[in-house]
Amino acid sequence: MRNCTSWWINKSIWLGLLLVVSCSQPTNSPGEVVAHSFSLRGTQARVRIAAEGSHSLAVRSDGTVWAAGANYSGQLGDGSTTSRSMPVKVQGLNGIVSVAAGNSHSLAVRSDGTVWAWGDNSYGQLGDGTTTTRSVPVQVQGLNGVLSVAADYHQSLAVRPDGTVWTWGHNQSGQLGDGTTTHRFAPVQVQGLSGVLAVAAGDQHSVAMRSDGTVWTWGSNYSGQLGDGSTTNRLRPGQVPGLSGVVAVTAGGDHSLALRSDGTPWAWGSNSFSQLGDGSRITRTVPVQVPGMSGVVAVAAGDYHSLAVRSNGTTWAWGTNSEGQLGDGSKLTRVAPVQVQGLSGIMTVAAGPFHSLAVRSDGTLWTWGSNADGQRGDGTTNNRSAPMQVPGLSGVVTVVAGDYHSLVARDDGTVWAWGYNQYGQLGDGTSSSRTAPVQVPGLTGVMTVAAGSNHSLAVRYDGTVWAWGNNQYGQLGDATRTNRTTPVQVQGLSGVLAVSAGSYHSLAVRYDGTVWAWGDNQYSELGDGTTNSRTTPVQVQGLSGVVSVTAGYVHSLAVRYDGTVWAWGRNTDSRLGDGTTTDRSLPVQVPGLSGAVTVDAGTFHSLVVHSDGPLWTWGGNYFGQLGDGTGTWRLTPVQVQGLNGVLAVTAGYHHSLAVRSDGTLWAWGNNQYGQLGDSTTTSRFVPVQAQGLNEIATVAAGSFHSLALRSDGTAWAWGFNSDGQLGIGGLPTYATTAIQSLLY
């Protein structure tokens, strides 16, 4: 770590910091470090890795560029628009010394100082004088002798040897720094800047570091990302006050970071996801020091998270972590820096919106976070648009799906679980997510199970109910709000025949036909006439003779023995089906329905199977999840088109599934991750048949994945695999710890 070889740099444009910090060169004052240690021409930024949007770039030792991830606009430069999880070589480029990645375009600097660009060109961000999208590199017009480039969103920047900065592309907020808001299809000079060593690009703002260690910013400032104490946009560069001795800068979506020569990182701008790392979520219009961080030698900023490398080779991260981009083994947002697990000897880092990259001193590249488009470059995406058998399971009698985890009950009375486990919802005594099924210890004699967003329920043959996972609102029913990683008994319930789990509430039907509820009650989803959350079960008022219940996100449904359907809870999307959008604290009858045999509640919509086979639905219809051929919300039940003989249904976040009497499976609604199982990712407004499945007994829908149980007792899964919820093993779409990439 203390040798003075070239470092591979991310989008932060780290210039010479190794010489200043790691090599312990003598310094005078912080403001003199950069000016005295470097010459402009001698500090060419060698940005060897870059990440932005949903793609990644890497310069290999032979001067070629390799790319992986989304390619909708040709940003991988391989002559196609096919996304790649296995790295591909960018066509026609050699002698490359650095790269930069925008939202859907890419840049490269050759050793002769020319700049090459490819991908989306809607705003002229390729700098070739046109707005024509390119799937192979084209030369940026009128630029030579370029030292470094930066890109984000739809704009591009370049630093020349004379210390001037040149920009092109999108300019809505003045991020090109030419005094206008006019988009530019070829490079223009940033006004009033000289002696610049490094630049960085945010979504709609730009940052520059001068040779005197000062930082200058321009463009959008609605979150204070310019650091000048205001929220006023700037069409020309202005100095960030109070910062000196800066040796590196980086820009996230709406926040900025600077690294000083004393090894301290400073941050400003949006802090809604704690991306400033100062222990708060307070937006800052002037720089604040990231506490607890010293000896930092490199920084990077994603849209809503930040990374830092310390001189001991460890990597630290903070901010949003929804897709594992902090690499700390969780998906929890962090308000202060946490160490990335399992990484040492790190030289530099790069941050995309939802994934991160790091280069080790041995030349290997490591990555974590989202791989939805293959941007990790590890050869996998692991989402499935067609059903696959869950290996190692047989004798399955029940399948259920939570938001991002899955459960089955087997004919031997055991319960098995896989997928997301941050709250212990897999019940295996840990909080480690699993990509293959694990047995829930200590549970036997189980006849059925249910899965909520992040909690799980099981009914034993003795009529007792057991629960585990998230308990923030008391949804485990054990009279506490303590999360549980192993099953605990729900208090005061016996003689239970069936259970259902919503986002944060739970329901149970007893043998006497009464319904009991516990957990979150903000929207009256417990049906007890109040909005008081309950940590132990309370009886749903005014219901008797109930044979089936289902818990949606924040609403609940029940079927009585007479075939009527009753609903209560949140009704903003008409999910109660009573012809209104009025929340209900007590059950109301869904009008016009009789002969119902089973129901299911999704996040925003509801489904009911009629005794003679047709399927009825109502509520939100954003992606066609009602299956009526439209995208229109329905306040009262409408019939799903073209389906009859339906035996079982399930409702996910924005998709629906149904099993017909002939054992075929039909699906409709959102299909972004292949959750409809028709081998496409095309959303459907009317039912289509899932491919390759027959003899289906029942189905379950998570937020974006689906499960099916065949009559032979095997379980099948497809759709989103962010946390291993398909149970097929391998790498999940969201990796919360570092894995090796194939980009190098």
Secondary structure, 3 states (H helix, E strand, C coil): CCCCCCCCCCCCCECCHHHHHHCCCCCCCHHHHHHHHCCCCCCCCCCCEEEECCEEEEECCCCCEEEEECCCCCCCCCCCCCCEEEEEECCCCCCEEEEEECCCEEEEEECCCCEEEEECCCCCCCCCCCCCCEEEEEECCCCCCCCEEEEECCEEEEECCCCCEEEEECCCCCCCCCCCCCCEEEEEECCCCCCEEEEEECCCEEEEEECCCCEEEEECCCCCCCCCCCCCCEEEEEECCCCCCEEEEEECCCEEEEEECCCCEEEEECCCCCCCCCCCCCCEEEEEECCCCCCEEEEEECCCEEEEEECCCCEEEEECCCCCCCCCCCCCCEEEEEECCCCCCEEEEEECCCEEEEEECCCCEEEEEECCCCCCCCCCCCCEEEEEECCCCCCEEEEEECCCEEEEEECCCCEEEEECCCCCCCCCCCCCCEEEEEECCCCCCEEEEEECCCEEEEEECCCCEEEEECCCCCCCCCCCCCCEEEEEECCCCCCEEEEEECCCEEEEEECCCCEEEEECCCCCCCCCCCCCCEEEEEECCCCCCEEEEEECCCEEEEEECCCCEEEEECCCCCCCCCCCCCCEEEEEECCCCCCEEEEEECCCEEEEEECCCCEEEEECCCCCCCCCCCCCCEEEEEECCCCCCEEEEEECCCEEEEEECCCCEEEEECCCCCCCCCCCCCCEEEEEECCCCCCEEEEEECCCEEEEEECCCCEEEEECCCCCCCCCCCCCCEEEEEEECCCC
